[in-house]
Amino acid sequence: MFKIGVLVDSFRVGIDEGIGRARQIGAEGIQIYATYGDMAPENLTAARKKEILDKVESNGLVVSALCGDLGGHGFMDESENKWKIEKSKRIMELAKELKTDVVTTHIGVVPADMNDPVREIMRKACDELALFGDSIGASFAIETGPEKAWLLKEFLDSLSAKGVRVNFDPANLVMVSGDDAALAAEILAPYIVHTHAKDGVMISSDESGVSFMEMPLGEGDVDFPRYLRALKNTGYDGFLTIEREVGDDPGKDISEAVEFLRREIALL
């Protein structure tokens, strides 16, 4: 059955204290940002990596995934891709050192037009990362949301290797692309290796863009009972990792999210 995790950075207290808080609220794993600052691969000594892993394990936790989102336009800008690909590889190597196989990221927005040159730029970058992931036993997991699930699956099917997978975020689908989370889980089932537990609402969508709002779990438009049943039916049994990006009291929101997920899981 599903395991409950938390994006440790959501506590906004630093990784060392965040690990303790994750244990206190009953999480089974943590996800860690590894793109900048102390947790960036280039800034971590071997001793610090061992210290972090020891602290995680002594608190009865595991690392569910690292976050390797490098911002900007993902891999849509060819002039940026060389350094982004190399840093992404280093983050995947760090993930393996911290005993996880998953790095989550945003790659930009996949163009629906098969002939759009940006799509080929993104495909080439993801192909290289997929091959590297396969070579070390890691998954570079694209976060859902900017495009419909069918389009993301079409893009993934076009890659020559399997190392690029999916980090399924139901809220992003509901808030940004107006997709159905349960149906999307069925479509992307072969690729899902990690998920985010998040909720939200789309406020408006028109030619000027999309506006949305993240909400506490159970208060947005994600139909969690239906979504979790669909996810379970795909055979996925990994982490539901709570991500709380807004709110004045993230610790309270995360604790309540753990209880919400426990109730929903018990009903499956």
N, C-alpha and C positions, 0 to 999 in steps of 0.2 A: 504493500500500500504506500501511498504518498508519504514523503518526509517533509517536515516543515523547516524552512531555513529563513534567514534574514540577511538582507544586504547590510553588512555591519556598519557601513558608512552612514546609513540612514539614522543611526543613533546620534550622529554629530558630536561624538566624544573622543574620537581617536580609536585606533584599532585595539590597543591593549585593554582599555576600559570596555570597548564595545564587545569584545569576546566574552567578558564576564557578564555583561548585560544579556547577551544572547543566551547564555546558559541559564541565567535567572528566570527568563520568561519561558523556558522550556523548548527552545529551538534545538534542532538536531544538527544544523550546519550553518555555515556563514558563507556569503559571497563577499569578495574584497575588491575594491577598485585598485588597479595596478598600472595606472597610466602616468601618474605624476607624483611628485613629492616622495615621501619616505618609502612608499610601496612600489615605486617604479623599478623595473628590473635593474637599471643601471645604478640605482642608489642603494641596493640591498647587498649587504655582505653575506657571506656564507653563515656567519655566526648569527646574524639577525634573522635569516630565513629559518634556521634551526630553532631559534628562540620563539618565533611566531608559531611554527608548527607544533612545538612542544606545548605552548600555551593553549593552542586550539585543542590538542588531543587531551591535555590534562583537565580540560573543562568538559570532556565528554562529547566534543564536537568534531566535525570534519569540515573541510573547505568544499563547498558545493560547486563553486566556480570562481573564476576571477572575472572582473569587468575590464575589458580592453578597449572601450570606446574612446577613440582619439579625436572625436568631435569634428567640427568643420562640416564638410559635405561627404563624410565617409570616404568611399573610394571612387567618387564621381569625377574627381579632378586628377587627371593623369600626372600633372606636374608634382602633385603631393604624394603620389602612391609609392614611390620608391622607399622613402623613409617610413611611411606608415606600414608598409608590408614588413620591412625589417624589424620595426619595433613590435609589431603584432607577433612575429615569430619569437622574439625574445619573451614576450608575455606568455605565449604558449609553453615555452620551455620552463618558465617560472611556475606555471600551473602544475606541470608534472612534478617539479620539485616540492610543491606544496600538496602533493597527492590528490590532485583533481585533474580530470581530463578535459575540462570545459572552460573556454574563454568566451564571454558574451560581448557583443558589439553591435553598433549600427553601421551599415554600409552605405547609407544614403537611400535614395528613392529609385527603385528599379523602373526604368521606362517601360511602358506597355508596348511601345513600338519596337518590334524586333530589329528594325533597321536604324534605330537611334544610335549614333556612335558612342554615346555615354554608356549605353548598355554593354557594349563590347569592352569598354575601358573597365567597367566594374567586373565583367566576367573574367577578364584576364587576371585582375588582381585576386579575385576570389579563387580562381583556378590554382594560382601559385600557393595561396594559403591553404587550400584544400589538400594539395599534394604534400605540403609540409606537415600539415596536421596528421595525415595518414602515416607519414614517415616516423612520427614520434608517438603516435597513439593519442592524439589530442583532437578536440573538436573546436572549431572557430564558429560560434553559434550566433547567427544573425537574429536580432530582436525583431519581432513582428510589429507591424503598425503602419508604416508609411504607405504600403501598398496592400491590396487585397491578398488573401491567402493563396488563391489560385495563381496569381502572378508571381508570387515568391516561389511557389513550388515549381512553376515553369522555369524560372531562372535557375533554381537549384538543380533541376533535372538536366540542365544544359552543361553543367560542370563535368569535368573529366575525372574527378576524384570525389571521395565522400567526406573529406575532412572539414568541409563547411556545412554546418547543420543549422538548427533552429533553437533559439531561446524564445519560448512562447510567452508573450505578454498579452493577456486577454484585454486589459484596459486600453492598451495602445490601439488595438484593433477597433474597439468600440468608440474610443475618443477621436481617433484620427481618420481611419479609413471607413468607418461605419460598417464594419464587417461583423458577422455573427461568430462569436468566440467558439461556440460548440461545433458549428460546421467547419470553422477554420481548423480546429484541432483535428478533425477527421481528415481534412485535406492534407495537412502537414504532418500527419502522424509518423510517416517513415523517417522524418528528419528531426523530431523533437528530442533534445537531450537535456533540457533544463527549462524551467518556467519561472516567471515572476508572478507573484500574487499581488495584484494591484487592481483598483477599481476607479471608475471615472465616468464622466458624461461628455458627450459632444454638445456644445452650446449652439454652434452654427457652422454651416458649411456653404460657401458660395464661391463665386469667381475670385473673390479677394483672399480666400484661404479658409482655414479651419480654426475655430476657437474651441477650447475644451477645458475641463477642470478635473483634476484628480480628486478622488473622494476616498474616505475610509472604506475598507472592505465591507461589502453588503449595502453600501449607501449609494452606489453608482448604478450604471446600466448593465454591468456584467451579470448575467444570470448564472450565478455560481453553482447552484444545484445541477442545472442542465449542463453547464460547461464541465464541471468536475466529473459528471457521469460519462460524458463524451470522452474526456481525457483518459479516464480509467478504462473505457472500452477499447482504446487504442493499444492498451498494454503498457502504457507509461506508468512507472512506479517510482519516479525520482523525486526531485525537490520541487516544492512550491515555495519559492523564496520571496519573502515579503519585501517589497520596495516601497518606501514612503518618502517621496521627494519634496513634499510640502507639509504645512501644518505647524502649529506653535509648540506642540508637545509630541514629538515623534515617538518617544519612549512609550507613552500611553497608547498611542495609535497602534504601534507595533504589537504591544502586549495584547490589546483587544483583537488585533488581526489574528494572532496565534489562537486565541480562544474561538474566534469565528471559524477558522479553518478546522479546528478540532471538531467543532459541532457538525460542520458540513461533511467532513470525512466520515464521521460516525454514522451518518445517515445513508452512506453509499451502500 
